[in-house]
Amino acid sequence: MPKGFQQTLTAGHHQDWIRAIRTGSPVADGIESAVRSDLVSQLSELCIRTGQAVRWDPVKETIIGNEAARKMIKRPMRAPWQVA
């Protein structure tokens, strides 16, 4: 891979982000899209770790019917951090 190849691939995203900061307009591809894309990878990883299928409830945003995988989607916060 040539030097700077990654910068070339992501240049459009960076320029879009800078434009959004300067103008206050939204980015071309918002956080919702990124979250959904990442969710597919995370759910796939849970299938691999548990060796079981995972069913996702998008309304409740939780795993259905796989208690082992459901427990893995959150971990306790380290003290002294907490959600108020």
MODELLER restraints for C-alpha pairs under 7 A, 6 or more apart:
rsr = mdl.restraints
at = mdl.atoms
rsr.add(forms.Gaussian(group=physical.xy_distance, feature=features.Distance(at['CA:16:A'], at['CA:27:A']), mean=6.10, stdev=0.5))
rsr.add(forms.Gaussian(group=physical.xy_distance, feature=features.Distance(at['CA:16:A'], at['CA:28:A']), mean=6.85, stdev=0.5))
rsr.add(forms.Gaussian(group=physical.xy_distance, feature=features.Distance(at['CA:17:A'], at['CA:27:A']), mean=6.01, stdev=0.5))
rsr.add(forms.Gaussian(group=physical.xy_distance, feature=features.Distance(at['CA:20:A'], at['CA:26:A']), mean=5.64, stdev=0.5))
rsr.add(forms.Gaussian(group=physical.xy_distance, feature=features.Distance(at['CA:20:A'], at['CA:27:A']), mean=5.61, stdev=0.5))
rsr.add(forms.Gaussian(group=physical.xy_distance, feature=features.Distance(at['CA:43:A'], at['CA:54:A']), mean=6.91, stdev=0.5))
rsr.add(forms.Gaussian(group=physical.xy_distance, feature=features.Distance(at['CA:46:A'], at['CA:69:A']), mean=5.80, stdev=0.5))
rsr.add(forms.Gaussian(group=physical.xy_distance, feature=features.Distance(at['CA:47:A'], at['CA:53:A']), mean=5.55, stdev=0.5))
rsr.add(forms.Gaussian(group=physical.xy_distance, feature=features.Distance(at['CA:47:A'], at['CA:54:A']), mean=6.06, stdev=0.5))
rsr.add(forms.Gaussian(group=physical.xy_distance, feature=features.Distance(at['CA:50:A'], at['CA:68:A']), mean=6.86, stdev=0.5))
rsr.add(forms.Gaussian(group=physical.xy_distance, feature=features.Distance(at['CA:50:A'], at['CA:69:A']), mean=6.50, stdev=0.5))
rsr.add(forms.Gaussian(group=physical.xy_distance, feature=features.Distance(at['CA:54:A'], at['CA:63:A']), mean=6.70, stdev=0.5))
rsr.add(forms.Gaussian(group=physical.xy_distance, feature=features.Distance(at['CA:54:A'], at['CA:66:A']), mean=6.43, stdev=0.5))
rsr.add(forms.Gaussian(group=physical.xy_distance, feature=features.Distance(at['CA:55:A'], at['CA:63:A']), mean=5.68, stdev=0.5))
rsr.add(forms.Gaussian(group=physical.xy_distance, feature=features.Distance(at['CA:55:A'], at['CA:64:A']), mean=5.34, stdev=0.5))
rsr.add(forms.Gaussian(group=physical.xy_distance, feature=features.Distance(at['CA:56:A'], at['CA:62:A']), mean=5.93, stdev=0.5))
rsr.add(forms.Gaussian(group=physical.xy_distance, feature=features.Distance(at['CA:56:A'], at['CA:63:A']), mean=4.68, stdev=0.5))
rsr.add(forms.Gaussian(group=physical.xy_distance, feature=features.Distance(at['CA:56:A'], at['CA:64:A']), mean=6.06, stdev=0.5))
rsr.add(forms.Gaussian(group=physical.xy_distance, feature=features.Distance(at['CA:57:A'], at['CA:63:A']), mean=6.07, stdev=0.5))
rsr.add(forms.Gaussian(group=physical.xy_distance, feature=features.Distance(at['CA:57:A'], at['CA:64:A']), mean=6.59, stdev=0.5))
rsr.add(forms.Gaussian(group=physical.xy_distance, feature=features.Distance(at['CA:63:A'], at['CA:70:A']), mean=5.38, stdev=0.5))
